[in-house]
Amino acid sequence: MLELDIRELENAIVHLNRSNEELLAVEEEDSFIIDAIAENKIALRVKHERLEKLQNILRNAKGGVVDVHASFMEDPNAVALTHDISPPENCGGVYL
């Protein structure tokens, strides 16, 4: 799940950067454009901070350097880390 969250944050950052570029390209600036750029900058800062935290958590969970750009759907280790549904040994009952 961390890999998915990381990819979603990276995608959001790309879109916010693109939005700011498009807003900056508008020749007539008004208060809406100025406010939108300011809000995007705040959102970018928050998303970058969250991205860094998630990358550190993932790196620590895997015990070293992690390629956070690898697709979690293609990485069997990532799926195993987040979707291990094995029942505990000697559980003696139904494990859901």
N, C-alpha and C positions, 0 to 999 in steps of 0.2 A: 504494500500500500504506500510506503514511503516513496517508491519510485514513481508511482502514479501522481502523488501530490507534487513531487518535484517537477515532473513534466508539465503538469497543469500550471504551476507557478511560472515556469519558463515560458510557456505559451502566453500567459497573461502579461508577462513583462514585455514580450515582443509586441503584443497588441497595444499596450499602453505607450510604448516608445513610438510605434507607427502613428498612433493617434496624436501624440504631441508633435511629431514631424508634420503631419497634415494641418494641424491647427496653426503651427508656426508659419506655414506656407500661405495662409490666408492673408491677403493684403490689408483688409480693413479689420483692424483689431477693435473689438468691443469688450465690454465687461464679461460677457458670456465666455468668450475665447480665453481671456486672461484667467478667469476663475477655473475653467476646465483644465487648462495647462497646470495651474497650481494644484488642483485636486489630483491630477494624474501624477505629478511629482511626489505628492504625499503617498499615494497608492504604490508607486514604484519603490519608494524607500521601504515601506512596510513589507512589500513582497520580496525585495532583495534580502531583508533581514530574516524573514521566515525561510526563504530558500537556503540561506547559509546555515540556519539552525537545523533544517531537515537534512541537508547534506552532511553535517557533522554527526547527527544521530545515526544516519545510514552508515557512514564511514566507521563509527564506533561499533555498530551492531555487526558489521562484517569484518571487523578487526584489521582495518587498514585502508588503503586507497581504493576508492570506488569510482567506477565510470558511471556517473549519474545520468549520462546521455544514452546508455544502453536501454533498449526497450524492455520493460518488465515482462511483456508478453513473450519475448524471445529468450529471456533469461530464466532458465529453470530454477536457479538458486534464489532469485528474487521471489518467484511464486512460492517456492518451498518455505521461505522465511515468513511470508505473510499469510500463507494458506495451509499450514500444517494442521490437518484434521485427524491425525492419528490418535486413537484412543490410548489413554495411559495404560501401562502394563497392569494386569490384574485389577482392572477397574470394577469387575464384578457386576456390571449393569450396562444399561444403554448409554452410549456416549453420543450426544447430539452436538 
